[in-house]
C-alpha cells in the first residue's frame, strides 16, 4: 500500500484505516488454518497460502509492536494473542531483540540479527545459514526478559507471561489432539513466516554501514510487494522513523529518503532486489562514498 491512510474515526477504534488489511490477513489465515487442521479441506494451494499469510502476519506483528493498532488497551492485548497464534512467537518477545537491539544498535555487536552473523562467499549459503545462526544467537545471548521485566516492569511481565501461556497452551493442545496436522498446518507455516522475516533482514542490511542512517538499509519500492507485506520494503524510512505508521512510509521515503540515498540501495521490484543482492551489485564498500541520488524533476 503506497499511499498514507487517514486516521480512524470509527467506533471500532483503529488508529489507521489501513490496518483493516492486517486484520483481513489474520482472518483469512485463521480460517484456512482451521480448515486445513480439521480436514474440512486439504490441498497444496491452501497450505502454500497459509505459509505466505504467516509471513504477512509476522510483518503485521512487527508493525503492531512499533505502533499499537488500536486506541484502546483491551483490543491491543487481544490482538497480541491473535498475532502470536498466527506466527508462532509472542508479540512481546520481539521487544528486546527487535525494538531495542535491532533499532537501537542496528547491525552492530549488540544486534542479535546483525548481518555479519554469516560471512560465506556464497550468498546462497548465507541465505540458508542466517536463520539458524540468528536463532542460536537469540537463544544463547538474548537476556531473560522475564527476569528483567519482573524487576523493572511488572505489568509487561504479566502481559508477556499471558501471551506465552496462551500461545504454547494452544499449540500443545493441538499437538495432543492431532500432532501430524499441527506440525504440517501450524508449525511449518510458523517457521516459514519467521524464516522469511529474519532472513530478509540479512538482505536489507548486509555489507552496509550501520552508522550512516541514509545508507544502512536496502529498499524495495515495488507497489505489489509493499501492498502484500505492509511496506516493509521502505526500510530506511522505517529505521529513521520506527514509530511512523507503515502506511505513511512511502510518502516519507519519497520526501526524505529518495533525494539522499545511494540509488544502488533502492530496487523497483523483488526481482531486481534479489538480482542485485545475490550479485553484490548493491554492496557498496563501507568506506566508499555513496553514488549521487537521482534528482526527480
C-alpha positions as semicolon CSV with decimal commas, in nm:
position;residue;x (nm);y (nm);z (nm)
1;X;0,000;0,000;0,000
2;X;0,181;0,308;-0,122
3;X;-0,027;0,598;-0,002
4;X;-0,079;0,714;0,353
5;X;-0,409;0,641;0,520
6;X;-0,633;0,865;0,722
7;X;-0,673;0,814;1,094
8;X;-0,973;0,613;1,204
9;X;-1,279;0,787;1,339
10;X;-1,486;0,468;1,370
11;X;-1,608;0,323;1,695
12;X;-1,403;0,011;1,625
13;X;-1,101;0,205;1,744
14;X;-0,838;0,150;1,476
15;X;-0,573;0,421;1,474
16;X;-0,537;0,389;1,095
17;X;-0,790;0,258;0,846
18;X;-0,507;0,082;0,656
19;X;-0,487;-0,172;0,938
20;X;-0,810;-0,330;0,816
21;X;-0,578;-0,505;0,569
22;X;-0,379;-0,664;0,853
23;X;-0,698;-0,777;1,026
24;X;-0,823;-0,925;0,698
25;X;-0,498;-1,116;0,653
26;X;-0,520;-1,256;1,006
27;X;-0,883;-1,356;0,949
28;X;-0,813;-1,538;0,622
29;X;-0,510;-1,713;0,770
30;X;-0,713;-1,823;1,072
31;X;-0,993;-1,967;0,860
32;X;-0,752;-2,150;0,629
33;X;-0,554;-2,296;0,918
34;X;-0,873;-2,417;1,086
35;X;-0,994;-2,571;0,762
36;X;-0,662;-2,746;0,698
37;X;-0,618;-2,868;1,056
38;X;-0,971;-3,004;1,087
39;X;-0,963;-3,163;0,742
40;X;-1,259;-2,966;0,607
41;X;-1,032;-2,908;0,307
42;X;-0,673;-3,007;0,244
43;X;-0,481;-2,911;-0,066
44;X;-0,138;-2,782;-0,150
45;X;-0,261;-2,441;-0,264
46;X;-0,430;-2,367;0,070
47;X;-0,122;-2,483;0,262
48;X;0,103;-2,265;0,045
49;X;-0,129;-1,968;0,100
50;X;-0,113;-2,017;0,478
51;X;0,268;-2,024;0,465
52;X;0,278;-1,683;0,296
53;X;-0,002;-1,542;0,506
54;X;0,219;-1,627;0,805
55;X;0,485;-1,400;0,653
56;X;0,231;-1,122;0,619
57;X;0,114;-1,177;0,977
58;X;0,474;-1,164;1,101
59;X;0,510;-0,825;0,932
60;X;0,177;-0,716;1,082
61;X;0,303;-0,815;1,427
62;X;0,623;-0,618;1,368
63;X;0,420;-0,310;1,277
64;X;0,182;-0,358;1,570
65;X;0,472;-0,364;1,818
66;X;0,613;-0,042;1,679
67;X;0,279;0,138;1,675
68;X;-0,018;-0,019;1,850
69;X;-0,306;-0,092;1,616
70;X;-0,600;0,013;1,834
71;X;-0,658;0,316;2,050
72;X;-0,785;0,110;2,343
73;X;-0,576;-0,126;2,555
74;X;-0,802;-0,434;2,553
75;X;-0,826;-0,487;2,175
76;X;-0,450;-0,438;2,150
77;X;-0,394;-0,710;2,410
78;X;-0,631;-0,944;2,228
79;X;-0,451;-0,871;1,901
80;X;-0,120;-0,958;2,072
81;X;-0,254;-1,309;2,137
82;X;-0,403;-1,348;1,788
83;X;-0,073;-1,246;1,626
84;X;0,110;-1,499;1,840
85;X;-0,121;-1,782;1,729
86;X;-0,070;-1,690;1,364
87;X;0,309;-1,652;1,377
88;X;0,439;-1,887;1,646
89;X;0,612;-1,618;1,851
90;X;0,456;-1,380;2,101
91;X;0,425;-1,010;2,034
92;X;0,619;-0,914;2,347
93;X;0,907;-1,147;2,259
94;X;1,030;-0,912;1,987
95;X;1,054;-0,605;2,212
96;X;1,413;-0,671;2,322
97;X;1,554;-0,835;2,012
98;X;1,393;-0,604;1,757
99;X;1,263;-0,277;1,900
100;X;1,551;-0,233;2,146
101;X;1,851;-0,413;1,996
102;X;1,793;-0,405;1,619
103;X;1,671;-0,047;1,608
104;X;1,887;0,085;1,889
105;X;2,207;-0,090;1,776
106;X;2,136;-0,185;1,416
107;X;2,385;-0,423;1,256
108;X;2,633;-0,393;1,545
109;X;2,753;-0,647;1,801
110;X;2,450;-0,563;2,017
111;X;2,210;-0,658;1,736
112;X;2,105;-1,024;1,766
113;X;2,017;-1,042;1,395
114;X;2,314;-0,847;1,258
115;X;2,414;-0,930;0,902
116;X;2,770;-1,040;0,984
117;X;2,643;-1,349;1,167
118;X;2,722;-1,519;0,834
119;X;3,015;-1,449;0,607
120;X;3,031;-1,714;0,337
121;X;3,146;-1,623;-0,013
122;X;2,833;-1,789;-0,146
123;X;2,525;-1,576;-0,094
124;X;2,314;-1,892;-0,117
125;X;2,496;-2,032;0,186
126;X;2,443;-1,704;0,368
127;X;2,070;-1,722;0,300
128;X;2,048;-2,085;0,412
129;X;2,253;-2,038;0,729
130;X;2,142;-1,697;0,852
131;X;1,816;-1,801;1,017
132;X;1,958;-2,090;1,226
133;X;2,258;-1,876;1,316
134;X;2,034;-1,590;1,426
135;X;1,818;-1,829;1,631
136;X;2,131;-1,960;1,803
137;X;2,238;-1,604;1,879
138;X;1,897;-1,520;2,021
139;X;1,872;-1,822;2,245
140;X;2,233;-1,806;2,369
141;X;2,289;-1,432;2,405
142;X;1,944;-1,283;2,449
143;X;1,887;-1,179;2,813
144;X;1,598;-1,330;3,003
145;X;1,321;-1,079;2,951
146;X;1,104;-1,226;3,224
147;X;1,369;-1,179;3,491
148;X;1,430;-0,820;3,381
149;X;1,063;-0,731;3,349
150;X;0,981;-0,881;3,688
151;X;1,222;-0,630;3,842
152;X;1,155;-0,328;3,621
153;X;0,812;-0,356;3,455
154;X;0,569;-0,587;3,635
155;X;0,268;-0,517;3,402
156;X;0,481;-0,612;3,100
157;X;0,592;-0,927;3,282
158;X;0,233;-1,043;3,334
159;X;0,136;-0,946;2,981
160;X;0,427;-1,145;2,835
161;X;0,355;-1,443;3,058
162;X;-0,011;-1,447;2,950
163;X;0,098;-1,446;2,584
164;X;0,340;-1,735;2,635
165;X;0,083;-1,944;2,820
166;X;-0,178;-1,867;2,554
167;X;0,048;-1,949;2,258
168;X;0,207;-2,267;2,390
169;X;-0,109;-2,383;2,562
170;X;-0,292;-2,377;2,229
171;X;0,000;-2,540;2,046
172;X;0,043;-2,826;2,296
173;X;-0,332;-2,888;2,296
174;X;-0,334;-2,908;1,916
175;X;-0,035;-3,144;1,923
176;X;-0,217;-3,370;2,167
177;X;-0,531;-3,377;1,953
178;X;-0,357;-3,426;1,616
179;X;0,020;-3,393;1,613
180;X;0,058;-3,457;1,239
181;X;-0,189;-3,188;1,134
182;X;-0,041;-2,948;1,388
183;X;0,314;-2,988;1,260
184;X;0,212;-2,968;0,895
185;X;-0,052;-2,696;0,901
186;X;0,058;-2,489;1,201
187;X;0,427;-2,535;1,282
188;X;0,563;-2,533;0,926
189;X;0,380;-2,210;0,829
190;X;0,508;-2,054;1,153
191;X;0,865;-2,148;1,069
192;X;0,826;-2,024;0,713
193;X;0,699;-1,686;0,834
194;X;0,981;-1,643;1,085
195;X;1,248;-1,766;0,842
196;X;1,144;-1,519;0,575
197;X;1,115;-1,225;0,815
198;X;1,451;-1,286;0,983
199;X;1,638;-1,371;0,662
200;X;1,507;-1,065;0,480
201;X;1,686;-0,863;0,747
202;X;2,014;-1,003;0,609
203;X;1,924;-0,892;0,259
204;X;1,830;-0,545;0,380
205;X;2,147;-0,477;0,582
206;X;2,438;-0,691;0,463
207;X;2,764;-0,500;0,398
208;X;2,611;-0,162;0,479
209;X;2,743;0,089;0,733
210;X;2,526;0,090;1,048
211;X;2,636;0,440;1,144
212;X;2,502;0,604;0,826
213;X;2,124;0,646;0,866
214;X;2,078;0,717;0,496
215;X;2,278;0,421;0,364
216;X;2,224;0,146;0,622
217;X;1,933;-0,035;0,453
218;X;1,828;-0,161;0,113
219;X;1,484;-0,058;-0,006
220;X;1,228;-0,220;-0,231
221;X;0,971;0,025;-0,363
222;X;0,754;-0,205;-0,576
223;X;0,382;-0,143;-0,532
224;X;0,262;-0,504;-0,511
225;X;0,540;-0,626;-0,283
226;X;0,468;-0,347;-0,037
227;X;0,094;-0,396;-0,059
228;X;0,123;-0,758;0,048
229;X;0,397;-0,705;0,306
230;X;0,283;-0,379;0,465
231;X;0,553;-0,151;0,318
232;X;0,842;-0,346;0,468
233;X;1,037;-0,251;0,155
234;X;1,073;0,109;0,273
235;X;1,332;0,005;0,526
236;X;1,548;0,316;0,552
237;X;1,240;0,521;0,633
238;X;1,136;0,266;0,894
239;X;1,475;0,282;1,066
240;X;1,473;0,660;1,068
241;X;1,114;0,677;1,198
242;X;1,034;0,337;1,358
243;X;0,707;0,456;1,513
244;X;0,577;0,605;1,188
245;X;0,275;0,405;1,076
246;X;0,357;0,164;0,794
247;X;0,102;0,326;0,560
248;X;0,294;0,656;0,581
249;X;0,638;0,516;0,496
250;X;0,616;0,556;0,113
251;X;0,547;0,930;0,139
252;X;0,826;0,973;0,393
253;X;1,062;0,778;0,167
254;X;0,978;0,993;-0,134
255;X;1,011;1,315;0,062
256;X;1,311;1,249;0,287
257;X;1,499;0,938;0,171
258;X;1,495;0,935;-0,209
259;X;1,695;1,260;-0,251
260;X;1,976;1,137;-0,023
261;X;2,010;0,760;-0,058
262;X;2,255;0,578;-0,282
263;X;2,047;0,463;-0,584
264;X;2,205;0,117;-0,559
265;X;2,011;0,069;-0,237
266;X;1,670;0,119;-0,399
267;X;1,511;-0,153;-0,614
268;X;1,186;-0,114;-0,809
269;X;1,077;-0,478;-0,770
270;X;1,166;-0,802;-0,597
271;X;1,348;-0,949;-0,898
272;X;1,590;-0,655;-0,919
273;X;1,633;-0,660;-0,541
274;X;1,732;-1,028;-0,540
275;X;1,946;-0,997;-0,855
276;X;2,148;-0,707;-0,716
277;X;2,189;-0,864;-0,372
278;X;2,299;-1,205;-0,495
279;X;2,539;-1,047;-0,745
280;X;2,651;-0,795;-0,478
281;X;2,576;-0,502;-0,707
282;X;2,405;-0,336;-0,410
283;X;2,707;-0,386;-0,180
284;X;2,892;-0,051;-0,180
285;X;3,207;-0,067;0,030
286;X;3,170;0,085;0,375
287;X;3,438;0,346;0,302
288;X;3,306;0,421;-0,043
289;X;3,114;0,749;-0,082
290;X;2,754;0,693;-0,189
291;X;2,665;0,737;-0,551
292;X;2,467;1,055;-0,614
293;X;2,096;1,006;-0,578
294;X;1,880;1,062;-0,881
295;X;1,716;1,402;-0,881
296;X;1,349;1,392;-0,974
297;X;1,214;1,665;-1,190
